[in-house]
Amino acid sequence: MNLTLVVWRQKASESQGRFETYPAKDVSPDMSFLEMLDVVNEGLTQQGIEPIAFDHDCREGICGACSLTINGAAHGPDRGTTVCQLHMRKFKDGDTLVIEPWRAKAFPVIRDLVVDRSAFDRIIQAGGYISVSTGGVPDANAIPVSKDRAEDAMDAAACIGCGACVAACPNASAMLFAAAKVSHLADLPQGQIERERRVVNMVEAMDREGFGNCTNHYECMQACPKEIPVKFIAQMNREYLRANLKGTRKTAASGGAG
């Protein structure tokens, strides 16, 4: 396969960015998208051109680092797939591929296709954890969790924090990410003690980072490589309302549970 790549190049966050065009020749349909970029970068290096910077780590669809927008779609045209697991057979010989970084105010570009997603880390640091002592590890069958709640918790916990939901949303909302993190702990017995404080702190951290609001476009669910359902956004909204009715908002900043 021979392809034309139109790639966003930007030296630093404060630099002016631009699109540059590169050929990708003799691409095997069995290559992953990142393997194709590796080959293109080898050719650019041999020509004395700075290689394209892009994020990657596990290349197994687990870590979420491979954050690229391909022809306007976060993670590319395949459903339920990260870029590292996207194969070139999804494209046709002669195709032109426009490759961009995530586009969101809260995800500033570091270089080329690499963005700073530390805003997600700060949302987690605001409350996406269990800090209370839960004692020793009991036998799993002794924990009173219904099958439905356990499955919901596992579905929410599948979020890998890649940011595709933000990139796909026209409002650059992080609601699906935050909702997944809030919901999977809210559904487990270990998460109950900090339940109200957690949702208030995480939602307020999300707002401080400059993410937009959810207006039910559902693009986040379509782009999510783990296909996290939007029902968790509704669950987080209920959790947030519950916390506010209990007066948690007044005490969350000082560490009180309300």
C-alpha positions, 0 to 999 in steps of 0.5 A: 500500500502507498499512502499520503500522510498529512501530519500536524507538526509543532515544535513546542506548545508555544510554537506555531503548528502546521500540517506537513505532507509525507509519503508512506510507501510499501506499507504492509496491510498487517502493520499496526498504525504505529508500526507504519509511523515507525517506518515513516520516521526511519525514512525521515531520519535518513533524510535528515528530517526531524521524526514525527513525535507521537506517544506510545508505550505498551502497544497492546491496547492497554495503556491509552498512550497512543492518542491520535486523531486520524481523519477526524476520528479519535483512535481512527475509524475502527470501533473499540480499538486504540491506535496501536491496535489499528491495522493498516488493512482498515485503509485503502491503497492511495488513501490520504490520512490526516493525523492530528493530536487530541484537540482540547484546551485542557490537553495542550500540545507538547510536540507534534502529536504528543499532548499533555494529559496531566489534567486527568492525573489531577482529577484522579488525585482529587479523589479517584482512589480509596484512602481509608483502611479496609483491613486485610484482604477477605475472601472474594466470595465473602464480600456482599456485592451483587453480580450486577453491581460487580459487572458495572464496576468492572465495566467502568474500571475498564477505562484506560484514561486515553482521552479519546472521549475528550477529543471526540466531544465537541465540547471537549468534555471529560465527563465519561472519564470522570464518570467511569472513575467515580462509578467503579468505586461508588459501586464497590463496598470499599468505596462507600466511606468516601463516596460523596467527597470523591464525586464532589472533589473530582467534578470540581477538579474537572471543572477547574481543568477547563473541560467542557460540559456534556450535552449528550452528543454521545461521541465519547462512547463512540470513540472510547476504545473500551466502549464505556457506556454513557450510562455512567455519566448519568450515574455520576450526575446522580452521585453528585446530586446525592452528595450536594443534598447531603451537604458534602459540597460545603465540606469537601474542600476541607476534607469532610464527608458531610 
